[in-house]
Amino acid sequence: MTEINRDLVCVLIPTLNEKATIGPVIEELKAFGYSNILVADGRSTDGTAEIAEKLGAKVITQKGKGKGKAMIEAFSIIEEPYILMLDGDGTNPPEFADKMVEPLFAGRADHVIGNRLESYEKGALTRLNRFGNDVMNRMFKWAHGAYMTDILSGYRAFTRESLSQMHLTESGFEIETEISSEVIHHNLRFEVVPTYYKKRPGSPTKLNPFKDGAKIILAINKYGKMNNPMFHFGTIGVLLSFVGFLCGLYVVYEWFQGIEHIPLTILTVLLIITGILAFMMALLSDMIVAYHREEIREISLLKADIEELKRK
């Protein structure tokens, strides 16, 4: 196994009223050798921040609201080259910390996702949770062209260099979806590590399965337009053309019966033309994205060559 220098890892824990679990999480991390612990607290009212400070963690109080804002603010001050992130509610077991950061130290990945969906404690995920996660993971694959297994996982590891390439803006639970999209957008190497998901022993979950689920689906579509425009605009084009084709069949059928539908005929033509234009837009957008990715790859190779020359 690749040697891991835990002093080079900053463990980030976003929290909001995690009094019952933050202590054991920090103590377990320290027992495994992780001493650089940063708690990004969302102005907890139950003493979470005070408990974390007493146990030796560095605590910052986020200025904005939401998990996404806490993470973005924390990322801006972290100096260690590697970052391990897990939730403070006790659902992400710290004993998987080494497995999470190992691909980073081995140089195999820039981003690591802890997969919770294959192994979890009874009651930790309801049938609705499982169904929602499966749907969103498949939607992400369709929209971005890559299957990341568990895009909503809060157990992640990054290199600081990879984070510097991301432009994160989401304030809520959509932040994990945005990060996954940025990984694809910047062609970063990612690896999925099987972990275990525990039942929340403390406060109830803050995620609303319907409200936040809708936001995540919108985020998948939003970032999918940038990473895989062929899927987004191509789907719209095909659907419009198909509806136009069906309308056209009906117009022709009625015409043979001696009935004319002038307005419906106009609508048919508009639908088919709009569909063709949308598909053409998809092709052009896909070419632009491919060119952009090639430019990013060339710039990355150039930077690597420059760094190599500097070392010599």
C-alpha positions in Angstrom: 0.0 0.0 0.0 1.2 3.5 -0.8 2.7 5.3 2.2 0.4 8.0 3.5 1.7 11.1 5.3 -1.4 12.1 7.3 0.2 15.5 8.3 -0.3 16.5 4.7 -4.1 15.9 4.9 -6.6 18.4 6.2 -9.8 16.8 7.3 -12.8 19.0 6.6 -16.0 18.5 8.6 -19.0 20.7 7.8 -21.4 20.8 10.8 -24.7 22.2 12.0 -25.9 21.1 15.4 -24.0 17.8 15.6 -23.4 17.8 19.3 -24.1 14.1 19.7 -21.6 13.0 17.1 -18.9 15.5 16.5 -16.8 14.5 19.5 -16.6 10.8 18.6 -15.8 11.6 14.9 -12.9 13.9 15.9 -11.5 11.4 18.5 -11.6 8.6 15.9 -9.9 10.7 13.3 -7.1 11.5 15.8 -6.8 7.9 16.8 -6.1 7.1 13.1 -3.4 9.8 13.0 -5.2 12.7 11.5 -4.4 15.8 13.5 -5.2 18.6 11.0 -9.0 18.8 11.5 -11.0 21.8 10.3 -14.6 22.1 11.3 -16.7 24.5 9.2 -19.7 25.2 11.5 -23.0 26.7 10.3 -23.6 28.6 13.5 -24.7 25.7 15.6 -26.7 26.4 18.7 -26.1 23.2 20.6 -22.4 23.6 21.4 -21.0 21.7 18.4 -18.2 24.3 17.8 -17.2 24.4 21.4 -16.9 20.6 21.6 -14.7 20.5 18.5 -12.4 23.3 19.8 -11.9 21.5 23.1 -10.8 18.4 21.2 -8.2 20.4 19.3 -9.9 21.0 16.0 -9.7 24.3 14.2 -13.2 25.8 14.0 -14.4 28.5 11.6 -18.0 29.9 11.6 -19.3 30.1 8.1 -20.5 33.5 6.9 -23.1 32.2 4.4 -25.8 29.7 4.9 -25.9 26.1 3.7 -23.5 23.2 3.4 -22.2 24.3 0.1 -21.2 27.8 1.4 -19.4 26.2 4.4 -17.3 24.0 2.1 -16.4 26.8 -0.3 -15.4 29.1 2.6 -13.3 26.3 4.1 -11.6 25.4 0.8 -10.4 28.9 0.5 -8.3 28.7 3.7 -6.9 25.2 3.6 -3.2 25.0 2.9 -2.5 21.2 3.0 -2.1 19.6 -0.4 -4.7 16.9 0.4 -8.2 17.3 1.7 -10.5 14.6 3.2 -14.1 15.6 3.7 -16.7 13.8 5.8 -20.0 14.6 7.5 -20.0 15.4 11.2 -23.2 13.4 11.9 -21.4 10.1 12.4 -22.6 8.5 9.1 -19.1 8.3 7.5 -16.8 6.0 9.5 -13.4 7.5 10.0 -11.8 4.1 9.7 -12.1 4.5 5.9 -9.9 7.6 5.9 -6.7 5.9 4.8 -8.6 4.1 1.9 -10.0 7.5 0.8 -6.8 9.4 0.6 -4.6 6.5 -0.7 -5.5 7.0 -4.4 -4.4 10.7 -4.0 -1.0 9.8 -2.5 -0.5 7.0 -5.1 -1.1 9.6 -7.9 -4.0 7.5 -9.4 -6.7 10.1 -8.8 -7.4 13.8 -8.2 -10.7 13.2 -6.6 -12.1 10.3 -4.6 -15.7 9.5 -3.9 -16.8 7.2 -1.0 -19.5 4.9 -2.2 -22.2 4.5 0.5 -24.8 2.7 -1.6 -23.4 -0.9 -1.6 -22.9 -1.3 2.1 -24.8 0.5 4.8 -26.3 -0.1 8.3 -29.9 -1.2 8.4 -32.2 1.9 8.6 -29.4 4.3 7.3 -31.0 4.5 3.9 -34.7 4.1 3.3 -36.2 2.7 0.1 -37.0 6.3 -1.0 -33.3 7.3 -0.3 -32.1 4.3 -2.4 -34.5 5.0 -5.3 -33.7 8.7 -5.3 -29.9 8.1 -5.3 -30.2 5.5 -8.1 -32.3 7.9 -10.3 -29.9 10.8 -9.8 -26.8 8.7 -10.5 -28.3 7.5 -13.7 -29.5 11.0 -14.7 -25.9 12.2 -14.0 -24.5 9.5 -16.3 -27.0 10.4 -19.1 -26.3 14.1 -18.7 -22.5 14.0 -18.3 -21.5 10.8 -20.0 -19.8 9.3 -16.9 -21.1 7.0 -14.1 -19.7 8.1 -10.7 -21.6 5.6 -8.6 -22.6 7.9 -5.7 -22.6 11.6 -6.8 -24.4 12.7 -3.5 -21.8 11.2 -1.2 -20.4 13.6 1.4 -17.4 11.4 2.0 -14.8 12.7 -0.5 -11.1 13.3 -0.9 -9.4 15.9 -3.1 -6.0 17.3 -4.0 -5.9 21.0 -3.4 -4.6 21.5 -6.9 -7.8 19.9 -8.3 -10.0 22.1 -6.2 -8.2 25.2 -7.5 -9.5 24.3 -10.9 -13.1 24.2 -9.8 -15.4 27.2 -9.7 -17.9 26.2 -7.0 -21.0 28.4 -6.4 -23.8 26.2 -4.9 -24.8 26.9 -1.4 -26.9 23.9 -0.4 -26.8 20.1 -0.9 -26.4 20.6 -4.6 -22.7 21.2 -3.9 -21.8 17.5 -4.3 -23.4 17.4 -7.7 -21.6 20.6 -8.7 -18.2 19.1 -7.6 -18.9 15.9 -9.5 -19.8 18.0 -12.6 -16.6 20.0 -12.2 -14.5 16.8 -12.1 -16.0 15.7 -15.5 -15.8 19.3 -16.9 -12.0 19.6 -16.1 -11.3 16.0 -17.1 -9.9 15.2 -13.6 -9.1 11.6 -12.6 -11.5 10.2 -10.1 -11.7 6.9 -8.2 -14.7 5.4 -6.3 -13.8 3.7 -3.0 -16.4 1.4 -1.2 -17.2 2.6 2.3 -19.9 2.0 4.8 -22.8 4.3 5.7 -24.1 4.4 9.3 -27.5 5.4 10.7 -27.6 8.9 12.1 -27.3 8.5 15.9 -27.9 12.2 16.6 -30.2 14.8 15.1 -32.6 14.0 12.2 -31.3 14.6 8.6 -31.4 18.2 7.3 -32.0 17.0 3.8 -35.6 17.2 2.5 -35.9 14.3 0.0 -38.4 16.2 -2.2 -37.4 19.8 -2.0 -33.6 19.2 -2.1 -34.1 16.3 -4.5 -35.7 18.6 -7.0 -32.8 21.1 -6.6 -30.3 18.4 -7.2 -32.1 17.2 -10.4 -32.1 20.8 -11.7 -28.4 21.1 -10.9 -27.7 17.9 -12.8 -29.4 19.4 -15.8 -27.8 22.8 -15.3 -24.3 21.5 -15.3 -25.0 18.8 -17.9 -25.6 21.5 -20.5 -22.0 22.6 -20.0 -20.4 19.1 -19.9 -22.6 17.2 -22.4 -24.6 19.6 -24.6 -25.2 16.9 -27.1 -27.4 15.1 -24.5 -29.3 18.2 -23.4 -29.9 20.0 -26.7 -29.9 16.8 -28.7 -32.7 15.3 -26.5 -34.7 18.5 -26.9 -34.2 18.4 -30.7 -35.2 14.8 -31.0 -38.3 15.3 -28.9 -39.5 18.4 -30.8 -38.9 16.7 -34.1 -40.7 13.5 -33.0 -43.8 15.5 -31.8 -43.7 17.4 -35.1 -43.6 14.1 -37.0 -46.6 12.8 -35.1 -48.5 16.0 -35.8 -47.5 15.7 -39.4 -48.9 12.2 -39.7 -52.2 13.4 -38.2 -52.3 16.4 -40.7 -51.7 14.1 -43.7 -54.2 11.5 -42.5 -56.9 14.2 -42.1 -55.9 15.8 -45.5 -56.7 12.4 -47.2 -60.1 12.6 -45.5 -60.7 16.0 -47.0 -60.0 18.0 -43.8 -57.5 20.7 -43.7 -55.7 21.8 -40.5 -53.7 25.0 -41.5 -52.8 26.1 -38.0 -51.7 22.5 -37.1 -49.7 22.3 -40.3 -47.8 25.5 -39.4 -47.2 24.1 -35.9 -45.9 20.8 -37.4 -43.4 22.7 -39.6 -42.3 24.9 -36.7 -41.7 21.9 -34.4 -39.7 20.0 -37.0 -37.6 23.0 -37.9 -37.0 23.9 -34.2 -36.0 20.3 -33.5 -33.5 20.3 -36.3 -32.0 23.6 -35.2 -31.8 22.3 -31.6 -29.9 19.2 -32.8 -27.6 21.4 -34.9 -26.9 23.5 -31.8 -26.1 20.3 -29.9 -23.5 19.3 -32.6 -21.9 22.7 -32.5 -21.9 23.0 -28.7 -20.4 19.5 -28.5 -17.6 20.5 -30.9 -16.9 23.6 -28.8 -16.8 21.6 -25.5 -14.4 19.0 -27.1 -12.2 21.9 -28.3 -12.2 23.5 -24.8 -11.3 20.2 -23.2 -8.4 19.7 -25.6 -7.2 23.2 -24.8 -7.3 22.5 -21.1 -5.4 19.3 -21.6 -2.7 21.1 -23.6 -2.4 23.8 -21.0 -2.1 21.1 -18.3 0.7 19.4 -20.2 2.4 22.7 -20.7 2.2 23.6 -17.0 3.6 20.1 -16.2 6.5 20.7 -18.6 7.2 24.1 -17.1 7.2 22.6 -13.6 9.6 19.9 -14.7 12.0 22.5 -16.2 11.9 24.5 -13.0 12.8 21.4 -10.9 15.8 20.7 -13.2 
